[in-house]
């Protein structure tokens, strides 16, 4: 067989390479539900690689403002994606994907009988909360404490996490006796085995409207279009609902 013909046959027999990885910056409250979402998505798009980095919504906003190489940004609020859109850094306007909820979680005491007043219990020495300076769940936690007239009383006992995931870590490891966490984390198998939670009423703070946005570098990227379409699907919405998102 001539060398050129052999080369053409070999090229034709080469399996197609997987698509370039899709890079996602995701707020830490999505850590467990995103795993479920990716499992479903990979069944539908097995060739598409997806890389997810979790962190604080505010920190991601700062990084993306300076050109961080992410394709899609899933924030724990709608404010940071809106700012990126207003700065001309996105391929399209932000899209709401869920509304989050807050809980008081503890493995030391069951907060359900007393609700928010459990935080005044003398056995609760330290309370973990996400840093309101850059974490939307921390901002809403502060609003909830202020709503119940507890913030000034509890402020000396607050331990601030860089994001809601670190806040949950403080509560589960004993660095804090209770934590104001995302319902999505409290519903994870890991936290459900370790403690109990009280669902903070939705009217105790302004809504935790969460939005995503496609970054300008991913404009026209079929992988980004595929994943965002998936997030609007019935299967994705069902997964979000299982973790307490509305």
C-alpha positions as CSV (number, residue, x, y, z in Angstrom):
1,X,0.0,0.0,0.0
2,X,1.5,3.4,-0.9
3,X,2.6,5.4,2.0
4,X,0.2,8.3,1.3
5,X,-2.8,5.9,1.1
6,X,-1.8,4.2,4.3
7,X,-1.5,7.6,6.1
8,X,-5.0,8.6,4.8
9,X,-6.4,5.3,6.1
10,X,-4.9,5.8,9.5
11,X,-6.1,9.4,9.8
12,X,-9.6,8.2,8.9
13,X,-9.5,5.5,11.6
14,X,-8.4,7.9,14.3
15,X,-11.3,8.4,16.8
16,X,-12.6,11.9,17.2
17,X,-11.0,13.9,20.0
18,X,-13.1,15.2,22.8
19,X,-14.1,18.8,22.8
20,X,-12.1,21.5,24.5
21,X,-12.9,21.6,28.3
22,X,-15.6,24.0,29.4
23,X,-14.5,26.0,32.4
24,X,-17.0,27.1,35.0
25,X,-16.7,29.4,38.0
26,X,-19.3,28.3,40.5
27,X,-20.4,29.7,43.8
28,X,-19.6,27.3,46.7
29,X,-23.3,26.7,47.5
30,X,-23.4,24.7,44.3
31,X,-20.7,22.3,45.2
32,X,-23.0,19.2,45.7
33,X,-25.8,20.0,43.3
34,X,-23.3,20.7,40.5
35,X,-21.9,17.2,40.9
36,X,-25.4,15.9,40.3
37,X,-25.9,18.2,37.4
38,X,-22.6,17.2,35.8
39,X,-23.5,13.5,36.1
40,X,-26.7,14.1,34.2
41,X,-25.0,16.3,31.6
42,X,-22.2,13.9,30.9
43,X,-24.7,11.2,30.1
44,X,-26.0,13.5,27.4
45,X,-22.7,14.9,26.2
46,X,-20.1,12.2,27.0
47,X,-17.4,13.8,24.8
48,X,-17.6,17.2,26.5
49,X,-15.1,17.8,29.3
50,X,-16.3,20.3,32.1
51,X,-14.0,21.7,34.7
52,X,-15.6,23.5,37.7
53,X,-13.9,25.7,40.2
54,X,-15.8,26.6,43.4
55,X,-15.4,29.8,45.4
56,X,-16.8,33.1,46.6
57,X,-19.0,34.9,44.1
58,X,-17.4,38.2,45.0
59,X,-13.9,36.8,44.5
60,X,-14.9,35.3,41.1
61,X,-16.3,38.7,40.1
62,X,-13.0,40.4,40.9
63,X,-11.1,37.7,38.9
64,X,-13.4,37.9,35.9
65,X,-13.1,41.6,35.9
66,X,-9.4,41.1,35.4
67,X,-9.7,38.5,32.6
68,X,-9.8,35.2,34.5
69,X,-10.2,32.4,31.9
70,X,-13.7,31.1,32.7
71,X,-16.4,30.4,30.2
72,X,-19.5,30.5,32.5
73,X,-20.0,32.1,35.8
74,X,-22.6,30.8,38.2
75,X,-23.0,33.3,41.0
76,X,-24.9,33.0,44.4
77,X,-26.6,36.2,43.5
78,X,-27.6,38.2,40.4
79,X,-25.7,41.4,41.3
80,X,-22.2,40.2,40.4
81,X,-23.3,38.8,36.9
82,X,-25.2,42.0,36.3
83,X,-22.0,44.1,37.0
84,X,-20.0,42.0,34.5
85,X,-22.7,42.5,31.9
86,X,-22.8,46.2,32.5
87,X,-19.0,46.3,32.1
88,X,-19.3,44.6,28.7
89,X,-17.5,41.5,29.8
90,X,-20.2,38.9,29.0
91,X,-21.6,37.4,25.8
92,X,-25.2,38.0,26.9
93,X,-27.4,39.2,29.8
94,X,-27.5,37.2,33.1
95,X,-30.0,34.4,33.4
96,X,-31.6,33.4,36.7
97,X,-31.2,29.7,37.4
98,X,-32.4,29.4,41.0
99,X,-33.4,31.0,44.3
100,X,-31.4,29.9,47.3
101,X,-32.5,29.5,51.0
102,X,-30.6,29.9,54.3
103,X,-30.6,27.6,57.3
104,X,-29.3,27.5,60.8
105,X,-27.3,24.3,61.1
106,X,-25.7,22.6,64.1
107,X,-24.4,19.2,65.1
108,X,-24.2,20.3,68.7
109,X,-27.9,21.2,69.3
110,X,-31.0,20.6,67.2
111,X,-32.1,24.1,66.1
112,X,-35.6,23.1,65.0
113,X,-37.5,23.6,68.3
114,X,-36.1,27.1,68.9
115,X,-35.4,28.4,65.4
116,X,-33.2,31.5,65.3
117,X,-33.2,31.7,69.1
118,X,-31.0,28.7,69.3
119,X,-28.1,31.1,68.4
120,X,-28.6,32.7,71.9
121,X,-28.1,29.4,73.7
122,X,-25.1,29.6,76.0
123,X,-23.8,26.3,74.5
124,X,-23.4,28.1,71.1
125,X,-20.1,29.9,71.6
126,X,-19.1,30.5,67.9
127,X,-21.4,30.9,64.9
128,X,-20.0,30.5,61.4
129,X,-21.2,32.8,58.7
130,X,-19.9,33.6,55.2
131,X,-18.1,36.9,54.9
132,X,-20.8,39.5,53.8
133,X,-18.1,41.6,52.1
134,X,-18.0,39.2,49.1
135,X,-20.3,36.2,49.8
136,X,-24.0,36.7,48.9
137,X,-25.0,34.1,51.5
138,X,-23.1,36.0,54.1
139,X,-24.9,39.2,53.1
140,X,-28.3,37.5,53.4
141,X,-27.3,35.9,56.7
142,X,-26.5,39.3,58.1
143,X,-29.9,40.6,56.9
144,X,-31.6,37.7,58.6
145,X,-29.8,38.3,61.9
146,X,-30.7,42.0,61.7
147,X,-34.3,41.1,60.9
148,X,-34.6,39.3,64.2
149,X,-32.6,41.8,66.1
150,X,-29.8,39.4,66.8
151,X,-26.9,40.8,64.8
152,X,-25.5,43.2,67.3
153,X,-25.8,40.6,70.1
154,X,-24.1,37.9,68.1
155,X,-21.5,39.8,66.2
156,X,-18.6,39.1,68.7
157,X,-19.3,35.4,68.3
158,X,-19.3,35.3,64.5
159,X,-16.6,33.4,62.7
160,X,-16.5,34.4,59.0
161,X,-15.7,32.0,56.2
162,X,-14.3,33.1,52.9
163,X,-17.3,31.4,51.2
164,X,-20.3,29.3,52.2
165,X,-18.4,26.1,51.8
166,X,-15.7,27.1,54.2
167,X,-18.4,28.3,56.5
168,X,-19.9,24.8,56.5
169,X,-16.5,23.4,57.2
170,X,-16.2,25.5,60.3
171,X,-19.6,24.2,61.5
172,X,-18.9,20.6,60.8
173,X,-15.4,20.4,62.2
174,X,-16.2,22.1,65.5
175,X,-14.5,25.4,64.8
176,X,-18.0,26.8,65.3
177,X,-21.0,25.4,67.3
178,X,-23.5,26.4,64.6
179,X,-23.5,27.9,61.2
180,X,-25.8,30.0,58.9
181,X,-25.5,27.9,55.8
182,X,-27.0,27.4,52.3
183,X,-29.9,24.9,52.3
184,X,-28.2,23.2,49.4
185,X,-25.2,22.3,51.6
186,X,-27.4,21.3,54.5
187,X,-29.2,18.8,52.3
188,X,-26.0,17.2,51.1
189,X,-25.5,13.6,52.5
190,X,-22.4,14.7,54.3
191,X,-24.2,17.4,56.4
192,X,-27.4,15.5,56.8
193,X,-25.5,12.7,58.6
194,X,-23.9,15.1,61.0
195,X,-26.5,17.5,62.3
196,X,-29.9,19.2,62.0
197,X,-31.0,22.4,60.4
198,X,-33.8,25.0,60.8
199,X,-35.0,26.7,57.6
200,X,-34.9,30.5,58.0
201,X,-38.1,32.0,56.7
202,X,-37.7,33.6,53.3
203,X,-39.1,36.9,54.4
204,X,-36.2,37.4,56.9
205,X,-34.0,38.6,54.1
206,X,-34.2,39.9,50.5
207,X,-34.4,37.0,48.0
208,X,-31.3,35.0,47.1
209,X,-31.9,35.2,43.4
210,X,-29.0,33.4,41.7
211,X,-27.9,33.9,38.1
212,X,-25.3,32.7,35.6
213,X,-23.7,34.5,32.8
214,X,-21.7,33.4,29.8
215,X,-18.3,35.3,29.6
216,X,-17.5,37.1,26.4
217,X,-14.6,34.7,25.6
218,X,-17.2,31.9,25.3
219,X,-19.5,33.8,22.8
220,X,-20.4,31.3,20.1
221,X,-18.9,28.4,22.0
222,X,-21.2,25.4,21.3
223,X,-20.2,23.8,24.6
224,X,-21.3,26.9,26.6
225,X,-24.6,27.0,24.7
226,X,-25.1,23.3,25.3
227,X,-24.5,23.6,29.0
228,X,-26.7,26.6,29.6
229,X,-29.5,25.0,27.6
230,X,-29.1,22.0,29.9
231,X,-29.5,24.1,33.0
232,X,-32.9,25.1,31.8
233,X,-34.0,21.5,31.2
234,X,-36.5,19.6,33.4
235,X,-33.8,17.2,34.6
236,X,-31.5,20.1,35.8
237,X,-34.4,21.9,37.5
238,X,-35.3,18.6,39.3
239,X,-31.7,18.3,40.6
240,X,-31.7,21.8,41.8
241,X,-35.0,21.3,43.6
242,X,-33.7,18.2,45.4
243,X,-31.0,20.4,47.0
244,X,-33.5,23.0,48.1
245,X,-33.3,25.5,45.3
246,X,-36.5,27.2,44.2
